[in-house]
Structures are given as structure tokens and as C-alpha cells.
Amino acid sequence: MIKKIILIAVNALLLIAFIVCLSLSASLTKALRSQQAAEAWTGQSEERFAQLSVFFPISHTFDNNSIRSLHNSLDEALLTVSLETTDDRKLYNDAWSAVVEVSIFNERSPVTARAIAVGGDFFFFHPLFLRSGGYFSQNDVMKDRVVLDEELAWRLFGSAHLEGFQIFINDRPFTIAGVISREKDHASSKAYTDGAGLFMSFEAAMELTDNMVTIRSYEIVMPDPITGFALNALTDAIPEKNTHIIENSNRFSLENTFATIRSFGERSMRGDSIEYPYWENAARYTEELLALLLALSLIFITFPIICFVVYTVKAIRFLIGRGKRTARRAIEKHDKRQYDKYMAKQGIEQADVEYKLSDILADNHELDDHEVDENYDTYSLDDIIREVNGDN
């Protein structure tokens, strides 16, 4: 009994651990908003869309001219599947970014910070929580607005409500459009290590650095009418070697998580010179966590499954045996009823049968007990009746 209680307790604990792993996995896949652009872009549409990211090595030059050329290539690829961008219908949305070091001045002491220079619809892919104000837009005529993170805002002004305030970046005036707080999820908190920072337009960063800034990451959400179409179209549009292209839409799927387990350890052995932005590092960190949780889930569920199979087989065998016994009893009862009916029809009393049968057995006095039993078993109902009636 104690063994059964221990077995039940162990299985219960393993099942609880399995459920916890599944819950953590589900929460991790929804924690990174930077990986959910395809779902947001699809909305209520029934069309299929895919989100993809491209990361360029330091030696590669990718700028605004490259973006225009890329758009032309993607438009041509979409035409092959009868999809065309019009003024009323935008088929895809994209953004690009780079990181630059800047010096920021206000009435206090100057501060050195890392600025993420962004182009396109960057804040669609990275909907950071606004503490005050708003984002700047790619449609702004003047490219002199910036978004500060909360840490930099408090360091410069001691407040997070700074919409409309002015700062100087590399001696050029900029207006604060808003203040954001960084992502609070575990992966992003681990991945972001740059400290206080801000976001500014890519064009402004180009002007501040005499066009020395090149795009390091590119993101897009676009139609994927056939599985793999978007990935192939983007790969063909960026033929340069050593770029790293990722399809974000299904990177946290079960299939990809198994692939992460198979390539565990190899992912860190990269020979390129790509510096991933913090949101990509957060996504890669999440992939590793999901792989670990999947491995633990398989370990936790294995023993309960084995126990379930073993006890299911035992239960099936028990039910089969019970069914056979029940059927045998039913057959015996049926035979007994048929026997009684036959005897009653013949007018033979049960006592006469038993008496005559004992005489038959007694006549075989030369047989030992074992042989008597065997001989007894060979008498049929007709034999007994004939003996009782005195027939030869």
C-alpha cells in the first residue's frame, strides 16, 4: 500500500512539474512583443503574413539606397503571385536600425549614451510602453524628434514627463517626443545591457555622423501566400553573403524548439561579425529557455506515461479475464438450464442420475483415483441417460 501511495505521489509531482513547464513556455512565447508583428499586421485579415529579420555583418554596407532597391525587388516578387502595392493597400511594413554613440547636453552635465537610429515604422515592430508623450514617425518632415528611455530621462531631468523639452545631441538641438520604459520581461532585461539610451531617426543619425552610419538590422512583415514565399523573396532580394535572415513568425514553434535542442551548443559558434540588437538577443535567449523547458517537460512526462501504459495494459488484461470468466459462467448456467429441462422432459429424477452414476464409477474399481476422474470426465449426458434407462 505504501508503495502505491509513493508511486501516486511521484506521478502527481511529475505531472505538476510538466504543467508548470508548459505554462512557462506559453508565457515566454507571448512575452516578446518584438516577435509578434505578423500577428498584429494580419489583424482580422484571412491572408497569411510572415515576419522576417535580417542582420548584417559589420563589414557590410546597407543604407537608404539599399532599402529602395530592396523594396523594388520585393514588389517584383509580390507581382509574381498577383499581389501589388497600391496607394490604398500597403502589402508590407518594414523598419531598420543601427546603433551610434552620442553626447547629450542640457543644463546639467553632459551624458554619453547609445542611440538606436531607426527608420521605417520601427515602433510598429517595437511597441515600447510610453511613460509620456508619443513616438516620432517616418512621415515627420523634421527629423529632430527623439524618444528617451526612462533611465536617461531621470538622469537628464529627474522626471519622465518631458514631452516638448529640448536637448542637444552632438551640439544639435532635438525635441523630446516622448519617454518610454524598457521591456520588463526576463529575456529583454537580460539582453539589454547598454544602460541609458534613446531613439532617433536614421536620417538624423546620418547627419550627425557625416553619413557614417550603416544599417545593422532590417525587419519586415509581408505576405506569405505559400509557406516559405516571404523567406525566399527576401533572401533573393538580399543576395549578399554572411547576412543572417530569420523568420520570426514561427521561431518559437515546437518544431523549431526541437531544432534548437539538436543544435544546442553550436548556436554560439558563429564565425561572422554580426552584432545582434538586444531584442534579437532576447529572442535567442528565449529560444534557449524554450528548448530547456521542452527537454524538462519530456523528462517529467516520461515516467507518468510509462506508468499509464503499464496500468492500462494490466487493466485491459483484467477486463479481458473478467469477461472470459463472466462468459464461462453464463455458458455453464445456460448448459445447466438446458440439462435440467432435458431431464425434466425425460422424467428422470436427479437422484436417480446421481445413484446410477455412482454405480458406474464403482464398477471401475480397478482404476486408481486419477484414472477414475479421467473416466468420469469422458461420460457424456447421453451415456448417463442410457445407463439410467437401462439401454445398452
Sequence and secondary structure as in RCSB ss.txt:
>XXXX:A:sequence
MIKKIILIAVNALLLIAFIVCLSLSASLTKALRSQQAAEAWTGQSEERFAQLSVFFPISHTFDNNSIRSLHNSLD
EALLTVSLETTDDRKLYNDAWSAVVEVSIFNERSPVTARAIAVGGDFFFFHPLFLRSGGYFSQNDVMKDRVVLDE
ELAWRLFGSAHLEGFQIFINDRPFTIAGVISREKDHASSKAYTDGAGLFMSFEAAMELTDNMVTIRSYEIVMPDP
ITGFALNALTDAIPEKNTHIIENSNRFSLENTFATIRSFGERSMRGDSIEYPYWENAARYTEELLALLLALSLIF
ITFPIICFVVYTVKAIRFLIGRGKRTARRAIEKHDKRQYDKYMAKQGIEQADVEYKLSDILADNHELDDHEVDEN
YDTYSLDDIIREVNGDN
>XXXX:A:secstr
 HHHHHHHHHHHHHHHHHHHHHHHHHHHHHH GGG HHHHHHTT  S EEEEEEE BTT    HHHHHHHHHHHH
HHHHTTT    SS    EEEEEEEEEEEEESSS  EEEEEEEEEESHHHHS  EEEEE    TT SS  EEEEEH
HHHHHHHS S  TT EEEETTEEEEEEEEEE   SHHHHHH  S SEEEEEHHHHHHHTTS     EEEEEEE S
STTHHHHHHHHH   TT EEEE TTTTSHHHHHHHHHTTTTTT   S B   HHHHHHHHHHHHHHHHHHHHHHH
HHHHHHHHHHHHHHHHHHHHHHHHHHHHHHHHHHHHHHHHHHHHHHT  HHHHHHHHHHHHHHTTTS HHHHHHH
HHH  HHHHHHHHHT  
